[in-house]
């Protein structure tokens, strides 16, 4: 396709979308805007966009597609601004926000003026942020939820999907309420629980000094999402307030049931509690991207001697395998330590596993 695409917000998501569109639609012109002009300049230098503008107004009036990739509260403000501008008659406006109902309510200002707005949410992310972390493969096989208003012609939704087909994402069309309920269950609520576990552990560590040391390794892994942006999650929780309150009530009821089982020493039901959880968890798809970015970790048993980490990373560098994170869970004299290497994709992890197995005699394994 040809035309002008205007990306508002050149972070990880906006930058990656720009990259996907640019790679797939060679005749399109990609214009960027970011509140931090240095991000916009970097986006141009990296080839993600063709040019950047100094204001939203400057880029929006000539655009055929406008992508708002900003925090949900800022997205509402940008929609208000766009509704006051003379946009092209055929323009499509979309967003990438993690909540949809309030954004779709705000978008009525555009719809009333005949402007096509289609809510969007690419369910992908990374442990890195900023335009420099943008990747063309970020959305590959990820779910991309669309929430078009019922008044929007089907052809316009298909046009947007065509613009975005370079993402290689799986498009699903849902209502704004369905979107917020589904993402509330599988993304927003788990972030609350992870943060609450960490907060409780912090409070207990004030009187039990060993806790921070013992909380390394697996504890860090199961609570990793608690390291997400506090400002982003403040906005998401307030945007999805009603659904999250409902889920919290259900959670408190569930915890009350577990407390009751413990008080009654109900061995059978305690077993069932964990058995049913294990059964459902083990049946979840293991090779698909979901609402929370997957962690493609490879565990390597390594001996404790100087240079072992640089040895392994050297083998990976020779194969041009990119690493997103690396850490040691445990290493003591005369005992094997566990090196945890994180990758961007399952493909990179598999390549790394094969590389290490062929170059060393260290045991490698993948957590379940």
C-alpha positions, 0 to 999 in steps of 0.5 A: 500500500502507499500513503502517509502513515503518522506514528504518534509515540516512538517507543518500543511499540510505535517504533516496531509498528513503524518498522513493520509497515515500512518493511511491508509497504515500500511505497508508504511514507512513515512520519513520526512524532514523539514528545521527546524529540531525541527519540524521533531523531533516533527513529529516523537515524535507525531507519524506522521512519522517513521523517519526523515532525515537531507537532501532532497537528503537523503530521496528522492533517496529511496522514492516511493512517494515524497510529497513536502509541502512547499511554492510555491517558495520553491517548485520550488527550490526543484523540481530543486534539485530533477531533479538532483538526481537519483530517483527510476524509478517508483517514483511519485512526487507531491506537495501541492502548492496553484498555479499550472502553474509555478510549472507545468512548473518547473516540466518539468525538472522532466518529461523530465527525465521520473519522474512522477510529478502530481501537487496537491492542498488539499484545506483545512487548519486551523487557527493553523500552524505547525506539532503539529496542524496536524490532520487526519480529516483535508482534510475530504470532502475537494476538492483535486485538481490534475493537471497531465501533459497530458503525465502522464498515468491514472494509475499513477494518480489513484496510487497517489489517492490510496496513498492519500485515507486516506484523505477522500478528493474529488479528482478533475482533472483540468488543471493548468490554470483552477486550478489557475483561480478557486482558484484565484476567490474563494481564492486568490482574496478574500484575497486581498479584505479582506486585502484592507478593513482592510488597509482602515479601519486602515487609517481611524482610524487615524482620527476616534478613535472609529473605532477600537472599532466598528470594533470588532465582525462582522467586524473581522469575515468578514475580518478574512482571512486578518490575513493569512501569509503575506509571503505566500500571497506575493508568491501566488500573484506573482505566479498567477499575470496574473489572479489576474490582470484580476480579479482586473480589473473586480472588479474595473469595478464593483466598478465603477458601484456601484459608478455610482449607488450612484451618480445617486441615482438609488434605484432600481439597488442598491437594485438589487446589494444586492439582486443578491449578497444575492441570489447567496451567499445563494445558495452556499453549506453550508456543504462542504469545499471550497477553504478558510477554514470554520469557525465553530463558535457557538454563545452563549448568556451568562450573565456577571458574573465571571466564566461563560466562565470556566463553559461553557468550562468545560462542553465542556471539559467533553465531550472531545470537542476540541476548536480552539478559543474563544472570547467575542464580547460584555459584559457589566454589566447587559447585556448579552454578546456574547461568540463566540467559534470556532471548527475544524469541523461541527461535533464538533460544533454540539456536542458543541451546544447539550452539552451547550443546555443540560447543561445550559439555554443559547441561542446558534445559528450559524451565516449564 
